[in-house]
Amino acid sequence: MFGLFVRFTCKDEEAAAAFDDLVARTGEQIRANEPGTVIYTVHRVDGRPLERVFYELYRDKDAFEEHESKDYVRAFLSERDRYLSATEVDRLDFVSGKGVDVEH
């Protein structure tokens, strides 16, 4: 398993709404076209209306690379910065968990 934890901070409320729309459109494509993407969740942060947190879990690094190669993901990556004031990315190495069927 390979994962990412990403925190985005939007510029303002208008940018946050546009970013949420971009996320929704991209998420539809991810759900429909990426069997190697195990979890792709986006959350608003309570008490911080301009922040969004992404938790992404991929079957393996190849599945992540496949995700990154998709046209709709590349479009997301090129468009997102117009809405954001900050981005923090942590790459995650899976240790254990519940809710994910994993063979080690």
C-alpha positions as CSV (number, residue, x, y, z in Angstrom):
1,M,0.0,0.0,0.0
2,F,1.0,3.6,-0.7
3,G,-0.7,6.7,0.6
4,L,-0.8,10.4,0.7
5,F,-2.1,12.9,3.3
6,V,-2.5,16.3,1.7
7,R,-3.6,19.6,3.4
8,F,-4.8,22.3,1.0
9,T,-5.6,25.9,2.2
10,C,-7.8,27.8,-0.2
11,K,-7.3,31.6,-0.8
12,D,-10.8,32.6,0.2
13,E,-14.4,31.3,0.3
14,E,-15.0,31.9,-3.4
15,A,-11.8,29.9,-4.2
16,A,-12.9,27.2,-1.7
17,A,-16.2,26.7,-3.6
18,A,-14.4,26.5,-6.9
19,F,-11.9,24.1,-5.5
20,D,-14.7,21.9,-4.1
21,D,-16.3,21.8,-7.6
22,L,-12.9,20.8,-9.1
23,V,-12.5,18.1,-6.5
24,A,-16.0,16.7,-7.1
25,R,-15.5,16.5,-10.9
26,T,-12.1,14.9,-10.5
27,G,-13.5,12.5,-7.8
28,E,-16.2,11.2,-10.2
29,Q,-13.5,10.2,-12.7
30,I,-11.3,8.6,-10.0
31,R,-14.2,6.4,-8.7
32,A,-15.1,5.4,-12.3
33,N,-11.7,4.7,-13.7
34,E,-9.2,3.7,-11.0
35,P,-9.5,0.2,-9.5
36,G,-6.0,0.6,-7.9
37,T,-7.1,3.6,-5.9
38,V,-8.4,2.0,-2.7
39,I,-9.4,5.2,-0.8
40,Y,-9.6,8.8,-2.1
41,T,-11.4,10.9,0.5
42,V,-11.6,14.7,0.8
43,H,-12.7,16.4,4.1
44,R,-13.4,19.9,5.2
45,V,-11.6,20.7,8.4
46,D,-13.9,21.7,11.3
47,G,-13.4,25.3,12.4
48,R,-11.1,26.0,9.4
49,P,-13.4,26.7,6.5
50,L,-10.7,27.3,3.9
51,E,-8.8,24.0,4.6
52,R,-9.3,20.6,2.9
53,V,-7.6,17.4,3.8
54,F,-7.2,14.5,1.3
55,Y,-6.5,11.0,2.4
56,E,-5.4,8.8,-0.6
57,L,-4.5,5.1,-0.4
58,Y,-3.3,3.2,-3.4
59,R,-2.8,-0.6,-3.9
60,D,0.9,0.1,-4.6
61,K,3.2,2.8,-6.1
62,D,2.3,1.6,-9.6
63,A,-1.4,2.3,-8.9
64,F,-0.4,5.8,-7.7
65,E,1.7,6.4,-10.8
66,E,-1.3,5.3,-12.9
67,H,-3.5,7.7,-11.0
68,E,-1.0,10.6,-11.6
69,S,-0.9,9.8,-15.4
70,K,-4.7,10.3,-16.0
71,D,-5.7,13.3,-18.0
72,Y,-8.3,14.4,-15.4
73,V,-5.7,14.2,-12.6
74,R,-3.2,16.2,-14.6
75,A,-6.0,18.8,-15.3
76,F,-6.7,18.9,-11.5
77,L,-3.0,19.4,-10.7
78,S,-2.7,22.2,-13.2
79,E,-5.9,24.0,-12.2
80,R,-5.8,23.7,-8.4
81,D,-3.1,26.3,-7.7
82,R,-5.4,29.2,-8.8
83,Y,-7.5,28.4,-5.7
84,L,-4.9,27.7,-3.1
85,S,-2.6,29.6,-0.8
86,A,-0.8,26.6,0.6
87,T,-0.3,22.9,0.0
88,E,1.3,20.3,2.4
89,V,1.9,16.7,1.2
90,D,3.0,13.7,3.3
91,R,3.8,10.4,1.6
92,L,2.6,7.5,3.7
93,D,4.0,4.0,4.1
94,F,1.2,1.7,5.2
95,V,1.8,-0.2,8.5
96,S,-1.6,-1.5,9.5
97,G,-5.3,-0.6,9.6
98,K,-8.9,-1.5,9.7
99,G,-11.2,-1.3,6.7
100,V,-8.6,-2.2,4.1
101,D,-8.2,-5.7,2.9
102,V,-4.4,-6.0,2.8
103,E,-2.1,-9.0,2.4
104,H,1.5,-8.6,3.8
